[in-house]
Amino acid sequence: MKCALSSDVRISGGAETIQQYLDSGLIDEFTIALAPVLLGTGIRLFEGVYAGRVALEPVRAEPSPRVTHLTYAVRQR
């Protein structure tokens, strides 16, 4: 996330944190550490985010043996 002074601001958190900031229009770009769940359930990352206002543009994907880091740019519709 970038502020008006062009410096990076980093926020850590899970799906709920991303949902709140994304729905508020406060995120320029975010990275997800995606770890596959073989048993049990996962978390729906974009549950409750207003999709008519936000478009995601893939920036990069960095795979590793246990996790894949996905980076998206956020565009306003």
PDB file of N, CA, C and O in Angstrom:
ATOM      1  N   MET A   1       0.851  -1.164   0.000  1.00  0.00           N
ATOM      2  CA  MET A   1       0.000   0.000   0.000  1.00  0.00           C
ATOM      3  C   MET A   1       0.896   1.225   0.000  1.00  0.00           C
ATOM      4  O   MET A   1       1.905   1.236   0.705  1.00  0.00           O
ATOM      5  N   LYS A   2       0.564   2.263  -0.767  1.00  0.00           N
ATOM      6  CA  LYS A   2       1.377   3.476  -0.824  1.00  0.00           C
ATOM      7  C   LYS A   2       0.576   4.670  -0.327  1.00  0.00           C
ATOM      8  O   LYS A   2      -0.626   4.777  -0.571  1.00  0.00           O
ATOM      9  N   CYS A   3       1.256   5.557   0.367  1.00  0.00           N
ATOM     10  CA  CYS A   3       0.586   6.767   0.849  1.00  0.00           C
ATOM     11  C   CYS A   3       0.918   7.928  -0.087  1.00  0.00           C
ATOM     12  O   CYS A   3       1.650   7.741  -1.059  1.00  0.00           O
ATOM     13  N   ALA A   4       0.403   9.102   0.184  1.00  0.00           N
ATOM     14  CA  ALA A   4       0.577  10.262  -0.674  1.00  0.00           C
ATOM     15  C   ALA A   4       2.035  10.694  -0.806  1.00  0.00           C
ATOM     16  O   ALA A   4       2.380  11.390  -1.761  1.00  0.00           O
ATOM     17  N   LEU A   5       2.889  10.301   0.121  1.00  0.00           N
ATOM     18  CA  LEU A   5       4.292  10.694   0.076  1.00  0.00           C
ATOM     19  C   LEU A   5       5.148   9.712  -0.720  1.00  0.00           C
ATOM     20  O   LEU A   5       6.375   9.804  -0.684  1.00  0.00           O
ATOM     21  N   SER A   6       4.535   8.786  -1.429  1.00  0.00           N
ATOM     22  CA  SER A   6       5.214   7.786  -2.257  1.00  0.00           C
ATOM     23  C   SER A   6       6.119   6.856  -1.477  1.00  0.00           C
ATOM     24  O   SER A   6       7.098   6.354  -2.029  1.00  0.00           O
ATOM     25  N   SER A   7       5.830   6.617  -0.235  1.00  0.00           N
ATOM     26  CA  SER A   7       6.592   5.630   0.521  1.00  0.00           C
ATOM     27  C   SER A   7       5.698   4.416   0.760  1.00  0.00           C
ATOM     28  O   SER A   7       4.476   4.532   0.858  1.00  0.00           O
ATOM     29  N   ASP A   8       6.333   3.254   0.853  1.00  0.00           N
ATOM     30  CA  ASP A   8       5.574   2.030   1.065  1.00  0.00           C
ATOM     31  C   ASP A   8       5.114   1.911   2.507  1.00  0.00           C
ATOM     32  O   ASP A   8       5.836   2.261   3.440  1.00  0.00           O
ATOM     33  N   VAL A   9       3.915   1.417   2.667  1.00  0.00           N
ATOM     34  CA  VAL A   9       3.374   1.080   3.975  1.00  0.00           C
ATOM     35  C   VAL A   9       3.016  -0.394   3.899  1.00  0.00           C
ATOM     36  O   VAL A   9       2.265  -0.800   3.012  1.00  0.00           O
ATOM     37  N   ARG A  10       3.534  -1.191   4.802  1.00  0.00           N
ATOM     38  CA  ARG A  10       3.282  -2.635   4.789  1.00  0.00           C
ATOM     39  C   ARG A  10       2.362  -2.993   5.953  1.00  0.00           C
ATOM     40  O   ARG A  10       2.555  -2.542   7.082  1.00  0.00           O
ATOM     41  N   ILE A  11       1.370  -3.806   5.654  1.00  0.00           N
ATOM     42  CA  ILE A  11       0.411  -4.248   6.662  1.00  0.00           C
ATOM     43  C   ILE A  11       0.413  -5.767   6.664  1.00  0.00           C
ATOM     44  O   ILE A  11       0.287  -6.386   5.608  1.00  0.00           O
ATOM     45  N   SER A  12       0.553  -6.372   7.824  1.00  0.00           N
ATOM     46  CA  SER A  12       0.477  -7.826   7.925  1.00  0.00           C
ATOM     47  C   SER A  12      -0.879  -8.217   8.435  1.00  0.00           C
ATOM     48  O   SER A  12      -1.516  -7.492   9.200  1.00  0.00           O
ATOM     49  N   GLY A  13      -1.303  -9.362   8.003  1.00  0.00           N
ATOM     50  CA  GLY A  13      -2.574  -9.870   8.480  1.00  0.00           C
ATOM     51  C   GLY A  13      -3.067 -10.978   7.587  1.00  0.00           C
ATOM     52  O   GLY A  13      -2.411 -11.368   6.622  1.00  0.00           O
ATOM     53  N   GLY A  14      -4.212 -11.466   7.920  1.00  0.00           N
ATOM     54  CA  GLY A  14      -4.814 -12.541   7.149  1.00  0.00           C
ATOM     55  C   GLY A  14      -5.891 -12.023   6.232  1.00  0.00           C
ATOM     56  O   GLY A  14      -5.915 -10.849   5.864  1.00  0.00           O
ATOM     57  N   ALA A  15      -6.784 -12.926   5.869  1.00  0.00           N
ATOM     58  CA  ALA A  15      -7.846 -12.612   4.915  1.00  0.00           C
ATOM     59  C   ALA A  15      -8.721 -11.449   5.390  1.00  0.00           C
ATOM     60  O   ALA A  15      -9.078 -10.582   4.592  1.00  0.00           O
ATOM     61  N   GLU A  16      -9.066 -11.420   6.660  1.00  0.00           N
ATOM     62  CA  GLU A  16      -9.941 -10.360   7.170  1.00  0.00           C
ATOM     63  C   GLU A  16      -9.288  -8.984   7.044  1.00  0.00           C
ATOM     64  O   GLU A  16      -9.966  -8.008   6.724  1.00  0.00           O
ATOM     65  N   THR A  17      -7.994  -8.897   7.288  1.00  0.00           N
ATOM     66  CA  THR A  17      -7.270  -7.629   7.167  1.00  0.00           C
ATOM     67  C   THR A  17      -7.276  -7.154   5.719  1.00  0.00           C
ATOM     68  O   THR A  17      -7.563  -5.988   5.447  1.00  0.00           O
ATOM     69  N   ILE A  18      -6.959  -8.061   4.780  1.00  0.00           N
ATOM     70  CA  ILE A  18      -6.971  -7.699   3.363  1.00  0.00           C
ATOM     71  C   ILE A  18      -8.372  -7.270   2.949  1.00  0.00           C
ATOM     72  O   ILE A  18      -8.518  -6.278   2.234  1.00  0.00           O
ATOM     73  N   GLN A  19      -9.393  -7.978   3.373  1.00  0.00           N
ATOM     74  CA  GLN A  19     -10.773  -7.645   3.023  1.00  0.00           C
ATOM     75  C   GLN A  19     -11.122  -6.226   3.461  1.00  0.00           C
ATOM     76  O   GLN A  19     -11.690  -5.461   2.681  1.00  0.00           O
ATOM     77  N   GLN A  20     -10.793  -5.869   4.692  1.00  0.00           N
ATOM     78  CA  GLN A  20     -11.146  -4.553   5.223  1.00  0.00           C
ATOM     79  C   GLN A  20     -10.450  -3.429   4.446  1.00  0.00           C
ATOM     80  O   GLN A  20     -11.091  -2.448   4.067  1.00  0.00           O
ATOM     81  N   TYR A  21      -9.151  -3.569   4.211  1.00  0.00           N
ATOM     82  CA  TYR A  21      -8.412  -2.514   3.511  1.00  0.00           C
ATOM     83  C   TYR A  21      -8.778  -2.466   2.032  1.00  0.00           C
ATOM     84  O   TYR A  21      -8.869  -1.380   1.459  1.00  0.00           O
ATOM     85  N   LEU A  22      -8.985  -3.604   1.412  1.00  0.00           N
ATOM     86  CA  LEU A  22      -9.356  -3.653   0.000  1.00  0.00           C
ATOM     87  C   LEU A  22     -10.728  -3.031  -0.209  1.00  0.00           C
ATOM     88  O   LEU A  22     -10.909  -2.238  -1.133  1.00  0.00           O
ATOM     89  N   ASP A  23     -11.686  -3.372   0.621  1.00  0.00           N
ATOM     90  CA  ASP A  23     -13.037  -2.833   0.492  1.00  0.00           C
ATOM     91  C   ASP A  23     -13.080  -1.340   0.791  1.00  0.00           C
ATOM     92  O   ASP A  23     -13.970  -0.639   0.310  1.00  0.00           O
ATOM     93  N   SER A  24     -12.132  -0.847   1.579  1.00  0.00           N
ATOM     94  CA  SER A  24     -12.065   0.585   1.897  1.00  0.00           C
ATOM     95  C   SER A  24     -11.327   1.383   0.823  1.00  0.00           C
ATOM     96  O   SER A  24     -11.280   2.612   0.888  1.00  0.00           O
ATOM     97  N   GLY A  25     -10.748   0.690  -0.167  1.00  0.00           N
ATOM     98  CA  GLY A  25     -10.027   1.384  -1.231  1.00  0.00           C
ATOM     99  C   GLY A  25      -8.653   1.866  -0.824  1.00  0.00           C
ATOM    100  O   GLY A  25      -8.139   2.813  -1.419  1.00  0.00           O
ATOM    101  N   LEU A  26      -8.036   1.242   0.177  1.00  0.00           N
ATOM    102  CA  LEU A  26      -6.767   1.715   0.715  1.00  0.00           C
ATOM    103  C   LEU A  26      -5.549   0.893   0.265  1.00  0.00           C
ATOM    104  O   LEU A  26      -4.448   1.108   0.773  1.00  0.00           O
ATOM    105  N   ILE A  27      -5.727  -0.031  -0.665  1.00  0.00           N
ATOM    106  CA  ILE A  27      -4.627  -0.890  -1.089  1.00  0.00           C
ATOM    107  C   ILE A  27      -4.327  -0.662  -2.565  1.00  0.00           C
ATOM    108  O   ILE A  27      -5.234  -0.687  -3.396  1.00  0.00           O
ATOM    109  N   ASP A  28      -3.032  -0.434  -2.898  1.00  0.00           N
ATOM    110  CA  ASP A  28      -2.570  -0.322  -4.290  1.00  0.00           C
ATOM    111  C   ASP A  28      -2.143  -1.682  -4.816  1.00  0.00           C
ATOM    112  O   ASP A  28      -2.392  -2.036  -5.969  1.00  0.00           O
ATOM    113  N   GLU A  29      -1.485  -2.440  -3.928  1.00  0.00           N
ATOM    114  CA  GLU A  29      -0.919  -3.728  -4.309  1.00  0.00           C
ATOM    115  C   GLU A  29      -0.818  -4.594  -3.065  1.00  0.00           C
ATOM    116  O   GLU A  29      -0.558  -4.091  -1.973  1.00  0.00           O
ATOM    117  N   PHE A  30      -1.025  -5.909  -3.231  1.00  0.00           N
ATOM    118  CA  PHE A  30      -0.863  -6.805  -2.091  1.00  0.00           C
ATOM    119  C   PHE A  30      -0.304  -8.132  -2.547  1.00  0.00           C
ATOM    120  O   PHE A  30      -0.451  -8.529  -3.703  1.00  0.00           O
ATOM    121  N   THR A  31       0.346  -8.818  -1.604  1.00  0.00           N
ATOM    122  CA  THR A  31       0.929 -10.131  -1.852  1.00  0.00           C
ATOM    123  C   THR A  31       0.293 -11.133  -0.906  1.00  0.00           C
ATOM    124  O   THR A  31       0.161 -10.882   0.292  1.00  0.00           O
ATOM    125  N   ILE A  32      -0.099 -12.270  -1.462  1.00  0.00           N
ATOM    126  CA  ILE A  32      -0.698 -13.353  -0.693  1.00  0.00           C
ATOM    127  C   ILE A  32       0.299 -14.502  -0.635  1.00  0.00           C
ATOM    128  O   ILE A  32       0.879 -14.868  -1.657  1.00  0.00           O
ATOM    129  N   ALA A  33       0.504 -15.066   0.532  1.00  0.00           N
ATOM    130  CA  ALA A  33       1.282 -16.295   0.673  1.00  0.00           C
ATOM    131  C   ALA A  33       0.276 -17.437   0.645  1.00  0.00           C
ATOM    132  O   ALA A  33      -0.406 -17.683   1.639  1.00  0.00           O
ATOM    133  N   LEU A  34       0.176 -18.130  -0.473  1.00  0.00           N
ATOM    134  CA  LEU A  34      -0.821 -19.171  -0.677  1.00  0.00           C
ATOM    135  C   LEU A  34      -0.221 -20.540  -0.390  1.00  0.00           C
ATOM    136  O   LEU A  34       0.688 -20.991  -1.088  1.00  0.00           O
ATOM    137  N   ALA A  35      -0.739 -21.195   0.644  1.00  0.00           N
ATOM    138  CA  ALA A  35      -0.307 -22.548   1.005  1.00  0.00           C
ATOM    139  C   ALA A  35      -1.495 -23.474   0.805  1.00  0.00           C
ATOM    140  O   ALA A  35      -2.520 -23.297   1.464  1.00  0.00           O
ATOM    141  N   PRO A  36      -1.389 -24.458  -0.085  1.00  0.00           N
ATOM    142  CA  PRO A  36      -2.515 -25.352  -0.344  1.00  0.00           C
ATOM    143  C   PRO A  36      -2.957 -26.115   0.906  1.00  0.00           C
ATOM    144  O   PRO A  36      -2.136 -26.542   1.718  1.00  0.00           O
ATOM    145  N   VAL A  37      -4.258 -26.272   1.036  1.00  0.00           N
ATOM    146  CA  VAL A  37      -4.835 -27.051   2.132  1.00  0.00           C
ATOM    147  C   VAL A  37      -5.324 -28.366   1.539  1.00  0.00           C
ATOM    148  O   VAL A  37      -6.217 -28.375   0.692  1.00  0.00           O
ATOM    149  N   LEU A  38      -4.741 -29.473   1.982  1.00  0.00           N
ATOM    150  CA  LEU A  38      -5.135 -30.774   1.452  1.00  0.00           C
ATOM    151  C   LEU A  38      -6.293 -31.376   2.226  1.00  0.00           C
ATOM    152  O   LEU A  38      -7.120 -32.085   1.652  1.00  0.00           O
ATOM    153  N   LEU A  39      -6.364 -31.104   3.519  1.00  0.00           N
ATOM    154  CA  LEU A  39      -7.444 -31.599   4.365  1.00  0.00           C
ATOM    155  C   LEU A  39      -8.048 -30.422   5.112  1.00  0.00           C
ATOM    156  O   LEU A  39      -7.325 -29.517   5.529  1.00  0.00           O
ATOM    157  N   GLY A  40      -9.334 -30.423   5.283  1.00  0.00           N
ATOM    158  CA  GLY A  40      -9.971 -29.336   6.020  1.00  0.00           C
ATOM    159  C   GLY A  40     -10.458 -28.261   5.071  1.00  0.00           C
ATOM    160  O   GLY A  40     -10.764 -28.540   3.911  1.00  0.00           O
ATOM    161  N   THR A  41     -10.532 -27.032   5.562  1.00  0.00           N
ATOM    162  CA  THR A  41     -11.060 -25.936   4.758  1.00  0.00           C
ATOM    163  C   THR A  41     -10.089 -24.768   4.742  1.00  0.00           C
ATOM    164  O   THR A  41      -9.201 -24.674   5.590  1.00  0.00           O
ATOM    165  N   GLY A  42     -10.260 -23.899   3.794  1.00  0.00           N
ATOM    166  CA  GLY A  42      -9.459 -22.691   3.695  1.00  0.00           C
ATOM    167  C   GLY A  42     -10.322 -21.481   3.997  1.00  0.00           C
ATOM    168  O   GLY A  42     -11.454 -21.614   4.462  1.00  0.00           O
ATOM    169  N   ILE A  43      -9.784 -20.305   3.731  1.00  0.00           N
ATOM    170  CA  ILE A  43     -10.485 -19.051   3.976  1.00  0.00           C
ATOM    171  C   ILE A  43     -10.763 -18.384   2.631  1.00  0.00           C
ATOM    172  O   ILE A  43      -9.869 -18.271   1.792  1.00  0.00           O
ATOM    173  N   ARG A  44     -11.994 -17.948   2.431  1.00  0.00           N
ATOM    174  CA  ARG A  44     -12.358 -17.238   1.197  1.00  0.00           C
ATOM    175  C   ARG A  44     -11.838 -15.812   1.314  1.00  0.00           C
ATOM    176  O   ARG A  44     -12.378 -15.008   2.073  1.00  0.00           O
ATOM    177  N   LEU A  45     -10.799 -15.504   0.569  1.00  0.00           N
ATOM    178  CA  LEU A  45     -10.107 -14.230   0.706  1.00  0.00           C
ATOM    179  C   LEU A  45     -10.974 -13.025   0.361  1.00  0.00           C
ATOM    180  O   LEU A  45     -10.890 -12.003   1.043  1.00  0.00           O
ATOM    181  N   PHE A  46     -11.793 -13.111  -0.660  1.00  0.00           N
ATOM    182  CA  PHE A  46     -12.532 -11.944  -1.115  1.00  0.00           C
ATOM    183  C   PHE A  46     -13.995 -11.950  -0.705  1.00  0.00           C
ATOM    184  O   PHE A  46     -14.810 -11.248  -1.303  1.00  0.00           O
ATOM    185  N   GLU A  47     -14.333 -12.728   0.299  1.00  0.00           N
ATOM    186  CA  GLU A  47     -15.698 -12.773   0.837  1.00  0.00           C
ATOM    187  C   GLU A  47     -16.076 -11.390   1.355  1.00  0.00           C
ATOM    188  O   GLU A  47     -15.380 -10.831   2.203  1.00  0.00           O
ATOM    189  N   GLY A  48     -17.168 -10.839   0.852  1.00  0.00           N
ATOM    190  CA  GLY A  48     -17.650  -9.548   1.345  1.00  0.00           C
ATOM    191  C   GLY A  48     -17.021  -8.334   0.679  1.00  0.00           C
ATOM    192  O   GLY A  48     -17.416  -7.210   0.990  1.00  0.00           O
ATOM    193  N   VAL A  49     -16.062  -8.509  -0.219  1.00  0.00           N
ATOM    194  CA  VAL A  49     -15.460  -7.375  -0.926  1.00  0.00           C
ATOM    195  C   VAL A  49     -16.350  -7.056  -2.122  1.00  0.00           C
ATOM    196  O   VAL A  49     -16.760  -7.959  -2.852  1.00  0.00           O
ATOM    197  N   TYR A  50     -16.647  -5.787  -2.324  1.00  0.00           N
ATOM    198  CA  TYR A  50     -17.535  -5.363  -3.402  1.00  0.00           C
ATOM    199  C   TYR A  50     -16.805  -5.458  -4.741  1.00  0.00           C
ATOM    200  O   TYR A  50     -16.015  -4.578  -5.081  1.00  0.00           O
ATOM    201  N   ALA A  51     -17.065  -6.519  -5.499  1.00  0.00           N
ATOM    202  CA  ALA A  51     -16.352  -6.817  -6.749  1.00  0.00           C
ATOM    203  C   ALA A  51     -16.649  -5.808  -7.863  1.00  0.00           C
ATOM    204  O   ALA A  51     -15.855  -5.681  -8.795  1.00  0.00           O
ATOM    205  N   GLY A  52     -17.754  -5.101  -7.788  1.00  0.00           N
ATOM    206  CA  GLY A  52     -18.083  -4.120  -8.816  1.00  0.00           C
ATOM    207  C   GLY A  52     -17.211  -2.878  -8.766  1.00  0.00           C
ATOM    208  O   GLY A  52     -17.215  -2.080  -9.703  1.00  0.00           O
ATOM    209  N   ARG A  53     -16.465  -2.706  -7.686  1.00  0.00           N
ATOM    210  CA  ARG A  53     -15.640  -1.520  -7.517  1.00  0.00           C
ATOM    211  C   ARG A  53     -14.152  -1.812  -7.670  1.00  0.00           C
ATOM    212  O   ARG A  53     -13.364  -0.894  -7.895  1.00  0.00           O
ATOM    213  N   VAL A  54     -13.763  -3.066  -7.553  1.00  0.00           N
ATOM    214  CA  VAL A  54     -12.340  -3.422  -7.512  1.00  0.00           C
ATOM    215  C   VAL A  54     -12.003  -4.418  -8.622  1.00  0.00           C
ATOM    216  O   VAL A  54     -12.723  -5.394  -8.831  1.00  0.00           O
ATOM    217  N   ALA A  55     -10.908  -4.164  -9.326  1.00  0.00           N
ATOM    218  CA  ALA A  55     -10.380  -5.114 -10.314  1.00  0.00           C
ATOM    219  C   ALA A  55      -8.951  -5.451  -9.902  1.00  0.00           C
ATOM    220  O   ALA A  55      -8.189  -4.570  -9.504  1.00  0.00           O
ATOM    221  N   LEU A  56      -8.591  -6.725  -9.998  1.00  0.00           N
ATOM    222  CA  LEU A  56      -7.253  -7.163  -9.623  1.00  0.00           C
ATOM    223  C   LEU A  56      -6.446  -7.486 -10.872  1.00  0.00           C
ATOM    224  O   LEU A  56      -6.936  -8.161 -11.778  1.00  0.00           O
ATOM    225  N   GLU A  57      -5.203  -7.000 -10.919  1.00  0.00           N
ATOM    226  CA  GLU A  57      -4.306  -7.261 -12.035  1.00  0.00           C
ATOM    227  C   GLU A  57      -3.115  -8.066 -11.512  1.00  0.00           C
ATOM    228  O   GLU A  57      -2.384  -7.580 -10.650  1.00  0.00           O
ATOM    229  N   PRO A  58      -2.905  -9.288 -12.016  1.00  0.00           N
ATOM    230  CA  PRO A  58      -1.760 -10.079 -11.549  1.00  0.00           C
ATOM    231  C   PRO A  58      -0.446  -9.373 -11.882  1.00  0.00           C
ATOM    232  O   PRO A  58      -0.257  -8.905 -13.006  1.00  0.00           O
ATOM    233  N   VAL A  59       0.464  -9.295 -10.904  1.00  0.00           N
ATOM    234  CA  VAL A  59       1.763  -8.656 -11.090  1.00  0.00           C
ATOM    235  C   VAL A  59       2.866  -9.710 -11.193  1.00  0.00           C
ATOM    236  O   VAL A  59       3.682  -9.672 -12.114  1.00  0.00           O
ATOM    237  N   ARG A  60       2.888 -10.651 -10.245  1.00  0.00           N
ATOM    238  CA  ARG A  60       3.897 -11.712 -10.286  1.00  0.00           C
ATOM    239  C   ARG A  60       3.463 -12.880  -9.407  1.00  0.00           C
ATOM    240  O   ARG A  60       2.624 -12.740  -8.517  1.00  0.00           O
ATOM    241  N   ALA A  61       4.060 -14.029  -9.685  1.00  0.00           N
ATOM    242  CA  ALA A  61       3.866 -15.238  -8.887  1.00  0.00           C
ATOM    243  C   ALA A  61       5.244 -15.830  -8.625  1.00  0.00           C
ATOM    244  O   ALA A  61       6.029 -16.028  -9.553  1.00  0.00           O
ATOM    245  N   GLU A  62       5.535 -16.111  -7.362  1.00  0.00           N
ATOM    246  CA  GLU A  62       6.827 -16.665  -6.963  1.00  0.00           C
ATOM    247  C   GLU A  62       6.585 -17.997  -6.260  1.00  0.00           C
ATOM    248  O   GLU A  62       6.246 -18.018  -5.077  1.00  0.00           O
ATOM    249  N   PRO A  63       6.755 -19.114  -6.980  1.00  0.00           N
ATOM    250  CA  PRO A  63       6.512 -20.429  -6.365  1.00  0.00           C
ATOM    251  C   PRO A  63       7.695 -20.919  -5.545  1.00  0.00           C
ATOM    252  O   PRO A  63       8.843 -20.559  -5.808  1.00  0.00           O
ATOM    253  N   SER A  64       7.402 -21.737  -4.558  1.00  0.00           N
ATOM    254  CA  SER A  64       8.407 -22.452  -3.785  1.00  0.00           C
ATOM    255  C   SER A  64       7.788 -23.799  -3.417  1.00  0.00           C
ATOM    256  O   SER A  64       6.604 -24.008  -3.679  1.00  0.00           O
ATOM    257  N   PRO A  65       8.542 -24.713  -2.822  1.00  0.00           N
ATOM    258  CA  PRO A  65       7.987 -26.034  -2.538  1.00  0.00           C
ATOM    259  C   PRO A  65       6.749 -26.048  -1.632  1.00  0.00           C
ATOM    260  O   PRO A  65       5.905 -26.931  -1.782  1.00  0.00           O
ATOM    261  N   ARG A  66       6.617 -25.105  -0.706  1.00  0.00           N
ATOM    262  CA  ARG A  66       5.502 -25.159   0.247  1.00  0.00           C
ATOM    263  C   ARG A  66       4.501 -24.016   0.153  1.00  0.00           C
ATOM    264  O   ARG A  66       3.393 -24.107   0.680  1.00  0.00           O
ATOM    265  N   VAL A  67       4.894 -22.941  -0.519  1.00  0.00           N
ATOM    266  CA  VAL A  67       4.003 -21.775  -0.595  1.00  0.00           C
ATOM    267  C   VAL A  67       4.247 -21.048  -1.913  1.00  0.00           C
ATOM    268  O   VAL A  67       5.357 -21.062  -2.446  1.00  0.00           O
ATOM    269  N   THR A  68       3.202 -20.417  -2.430  1.00  0.00           N
ATOM    270  CA  THR A  68       3.331 -19.576  -3.620  1.00  0.00           C
ATOM    271  C   THR A  68       2.941 -18.162  -3.227  1.00  0.00           C
ATOM    272  O   THR A  68       1.888 -17.943  -2.629  1.00  0.00           O
ATOM    273  N   HIS A  69       3.794 -17.202  -3.566  1.00  0.00           N
ATOM    274  CA  HIS A  69       3.530 -15.795  -3.272  1.00  0.00           C
ATOM    275  C   HIS A  69       2.925 -15.161  -4.522  1.00  0.00           C
ATOM    276  O   HIS A  69       3.559 -15.118  -5.577  1.00  0.00           O
ATOM    277  N   LEU A  70       1.691 -14.670  -4.391  1.00  0.00           N
ATOM    278  CA  LEU A  70       0.969 -14.046  -5.503  1.00  0.00           C
ATOM    279  C   LEU A  70       0.828 -12.557  -5.217  1.00  0.00           C
ATOM    280  O   LEU A  70       0.362 -12.166  -4.147  1.00  0.00           O
ATOM    281  N   THR A  71       1.233 -11.726  -6.179  1.00  0.00           N
ATOM    282  CA  THR A  71       1.132 -10.277  -6.011  1.00  0.00           C
ATOM    283  C   THR A  71       0.129  -9.732  -7.041  1.00  0.00           C
ATOM    284  O   THR A  71       0.181 -10.068  -8.224  1.00  0.00           O
ATOM    285  N   TYR A  72      -0.778  -8.889  -6.556  1.00  0.00           N
ATOM    286  CA  TYR A  72      -1.805  -8.282  -7.392  1.00  0.00           C
ATOM    287  C   TYR A  72      -1.774  -6.761  -7.223  1.00  0.00           C
ATOM    288  O   TYR A  72      -1.559  -6.252  -6.123  1.00  0.00           O
ATOM    289  N   ALA A  73      -1.992  -6.042  -8.336  1.00  0.00           N
ATOM    290  CA  ALA A  73      -2.231  -4.597  -8.293  1.00  0.00           C
ATOM    291  C   ALA A  73      -3.745  -4.412  -8.228  1.00  0.00           C
ATOM    292  O   ALA A  73      -4.494  -5.154  -8.864  1.00  0.00           O
ATOM    293  N   VAL A  74      -4.185  -3.436  -7.470  1.00  0.00           N
ATOM    294  CA  VAL A  74      -5.615  -3.152  -7.310  1.00  0.00           C
ATOM    295  C   VAL A  74      -5.958  -1.958  -8.183  1.00  0.00           C
ATOM    296  O   VAL A  74      -5.331  -0.904  -8.080  1.00  0.00           O
ATOM    297  N   ARG A  75      -6.943  -2.124  -9.032  1.00  0.00           N
ATOM    298  CA  ARG A  75      -7.429  -1.054  -9.898  1.00  0.00           C
ATOM    299  C   ARG A  75      -8.876  -0.763  -9.523  1.00  0.00           C
ATOM    300  O   ARG A  75      -9.664  -1.680  -9.289  1.00  0.00           O
ATOM    301  N   GLN A  76      -9.214   0.508  -9.469  1.00  0.00           N
ATOM    302  CA  GLN A  76     -10.595   0.904  -9.190  1.00  0.00           C
ATOM    303  C   GLN A  76     -11.394   0.844 -10.483  1.00  0.00           C
ATOM    304  O   GLN A  76     -10.895   1.242 -11.536  1.00  0.00           O
ATOM    305  N   ARG A  77     -12.609   0.360 -10.420  1.00  0.00           N
ATOM    306  CA  ARG A  77     -13.476   0.300 -11.609  1.00  0.00           C
ATOM    307  C   ARG A  77     -14.319   1.537 -11.696  1.00  0.00           C
ATOM    308  O   ARG A  77     -15.114   1.678 -12.625  1.00  0.00           O
TER     309      ARG A  77
END
